[in-house]
Amino acid sequence: MSGPPEHETVVDEVGFARKRRAQRIRLGALAAFFVASLVTVHATGLTEKIDVQAVRAFTDSAGIWGLLVFWVAFALGVLVHLPGMAFIGAASVAYGQALGMIVGYAGAMGAAMTSFVLVRAVGGQPLGDVKRPWMRRVLGRLETHPITTIALLRLFFFLASWLNYGCAMSSVRMRDYALGTALGLVPQAVAGALFFDWVAERLF
């Protein structure tokens, strides 16, 4: 049996080369954004300036739009590596323990999903095509048990930017990412809200 025609093989090779080139451009753009945002927040001192009181003052200044502004700021802040727990604390202090817990949790979910959607839209899913054995072993559990793995990672690393970016660039489905994130964020959001509410009662 003869193989595929030569011209088809050439077309396949050209298509593959173009796909690889496009993927590299997308990854380059994503890497540039990641590094630039990381450098910016550290160079400007944002990581030191962003705390519970700063976030609360910012959202209070928005008046009736405060809740929407809070959620948008939460999503953008996590995208550029600002500490997510500062937003959880601000929600607890601004809205009280029970409502603040809900607002903070909703904001954390929104931030995690925003990062996932934007990073995947820009960078694609290059980790899903990795062939190296050691990388396959690392990604294996994420592919076979995505919800459990993501929930456990959230429990320990909360809204870490590298976790959001890594999941977005893997082959994990958005539904599994959302479910794992939703489960893993609950203990962190509850504990954070209770802690900051306890601190607020003693300071204010």
C-alpha positions in Angstrom: 0.0 0.0 0.0 1.4 3.4 -1.0 1.7 6.2 1.5 0.0 9.6 1.3 0.7 11.7 -1.7 3.8 13.9 -1.4 1.9 17.2 -1.8 -0.4 16.2 1.1 2.7 15.6 3.3 4.1 19.0 2.4 0.8 20.7 3.2 0.6 18.9 6.6 4.1 20.0 7.5 3.5 23.6 6.5 0.2 23.6 8.5 2.0 22.1 11.5 4.8 24.7 11.3 2.3 27.5 11.1 0.4 26.2 14.1 3.6 26.0 16.1 4.6 29.5 15.1 1.2 30.9 16.1 1.4 29.0 19.4 4.8 30.5 20.1 3.6 34.0 19.4 0.6 33.5 21.8 2.8 32.1 24.5 5.3 34.9 24.0 2.5 37.5 24.4 1.3 35.7 27.6 4.7 35.5 29.0 5.4 39.1 28.3 2.2 40.1 30.1 2.9 37.8 33.1 6.4 39.2 33.5 5.4 42.8 32.9 2.6 42.7 35.4 4.8 41.0 38.0 7.5 43.6 37.6 5.0 46.5 37.6 3.3 45.5 40.8 6.6 45.1 42.6 8.3 48.2 41.1 5.3 50.4 42.1 5.0 48.8 45.5 1.4 47.7 44.9 2.0 44.4 46.8 2.8 46.5 49.9 0.1 49.1 49.4 -2.8 46.7 48.8 -4.3 45.7 52.1 -7.7 45.4 53.6 -8.1 49.1 54.3 -6.9 50.2 50.9 -9.3 47.9 49.1 -12.2 48.9 51.3 -11.5 52.6 50.8 -11.3 52.1 47.1 -14.7 50.3 46.9 -16.4 52.7 49.3 -15.4 55.6 47.1 -17.4 54.0 44.2 -20.7 54.6 46.1 -23.6 52.5 44.8 -21.3 50.8 42.3 -19.1 49.6 45.2 -19.9 45.9 44.9 -19.4 45.8 41.1 -16.2 47.8 41.4 -15.0 45.4 44.2 -15.5 42.3 42.0 -13.9 43.9 39.0 -10.9 45.0 41.1 -10.7 41.6 42.6 -10.5 39.9 39.2 -8.0 42.3 37.8 -5.9 42.2 41.0 -5.6 38.5 40.9 -4.7 38.6 37.2 -1.7 40.8 37.9 -0.6 38.9 41.0 -2.1 41.0 43.8 -2.9 39.1 47.1 -6.4 37.7 46.9 -6.8 37.4 50.6 -6.7 41.2 50.9 -10.0 41.3 48.9 -11.5 38.6 51.1 -10.6 40.6 54.2 -12.0 43.8 52.7 -15.3 42.1 51.9 -15.6 40.9 55.5 -14.8 44.3 56.9 -17.0 46.2 54.5 -20.1 44.0 54.4 -20.0 42.1 57.7 -19.2 38.5 58.4 -22.1 36.6 56.7 -22.6 38.9 53.7 -18.9 39.6 53.4 -18.2 35.9 53.2 -20.6 35.5 50.3 -19.3 38.6 48.5 -15.7 37.5 49.0 -16.3 34.0 47.8 -18.2 35.2 44.7 -15.3 37.6 44.0 -12.7 34.9 44.4 -14.6 32.6 42.0 -15.0 35.5 39.5 -11.3 36.3 39.7 -10.3 32.6 39.2 -12.6 32.2 36.2 -11.5 35.5 34.7 -7.9 34.5 34.8 -8.7 31.1 33.3 -10.7 32.5 30.4 -8.3 35.3 29.5 -5.1 33.2 29.8 -6.6 30.4 27.7 -7.9 32.8 25.1 -4.4 34.3 24.7 -2.1 31.4 25.4 -4.2 28.4 24.3 -3.6 25.0 25.8 0.1 24.2 25.1 0.5 22.1 28.2 -2.1 19.7 26.8 0.3 18.8 24.0 3.4 18.3 26.1 5.2 15.0 25.3 8.1 15.0 27.7 7.6 12.1 30.2 8.3 14.1 33.4 5.8 16.8 32.3 3.3 14.1 31.5 3.7 12.7 35.0 3.2 16.1 36.5 0.1 16.8 34.5 -1.2 13.3 34.7 -3.2 13.7 37.9 -4.7 17.0 36.7 -6.0 15.2 33.6 -7.2 12.0 35.4 -8.6 13.7 38.5 -9.1 17.4 37.6 -11.7 18.4 40.2 -10.0 16.8 43.2 -6.6 18.0 42.2 -7.7 21.6 41.6 -9.7 21.6 44.9 -6.6 20.5 46.8 -4.3 23.0 45.1 -6.8 25.8 45.9 -6.8 24.7 49.5 -3.1 25.2 49.8 -2.4 27.9 47.2 -5.7 29.8 47.1 -5.7 32.2 44.1 -2.0 32.0 43.2 -1.5 33.4 39.7 0.7 30.5 38.6 -2.1 28.1 39.5 -4.6 30.0 37.4 -2.3 30.3 34.5 -1.1 26.7 34.6 -4.7 25.3 34.7 -5.7 27.5 31.8 -2.8 26.3 29.6 -3.5 22.7 30.4 -6.1 20.4 28.8 -8.5 20.6 31.8 -12.1 21.5 30.9 -13.5 24.8 32.1 -16.3 22.9 33.9 -13.9 20.8 35.9 -11.7 23.8 36.7 -14.8 25.7 37.9 -16.0 22.8 40.1 -12.6 22.2 41.6 -12.1 25.9 42.3 -15.5 26.3 43.8 -14.9 23.4 46.2 -11.3 24.5 47.1 -12.1 28.1 47.7 -14.7 27.5 50.3 -12.4 26.8 53.3 -10.1 29.6 52.4 -12.9 32.2 51.9 -14.7 31.1 55.1 -11.5 31.1 57.2 -10.3 34.4 55.8 -13.7 36.1 56.4 -13.9 34.9 60.0 -10.3 35.9 60.7 -10.7 39.4 59.3 -14.1 39.9 61.0 -12.5 38.9 64.3 -9.6 41.4 63.8 -12.1 44.1 62.8 -14.1 43.7 66.0 -11.0 44.3 68.1 -9.6 47.2 66.1 -12.7 49.2 65.1 
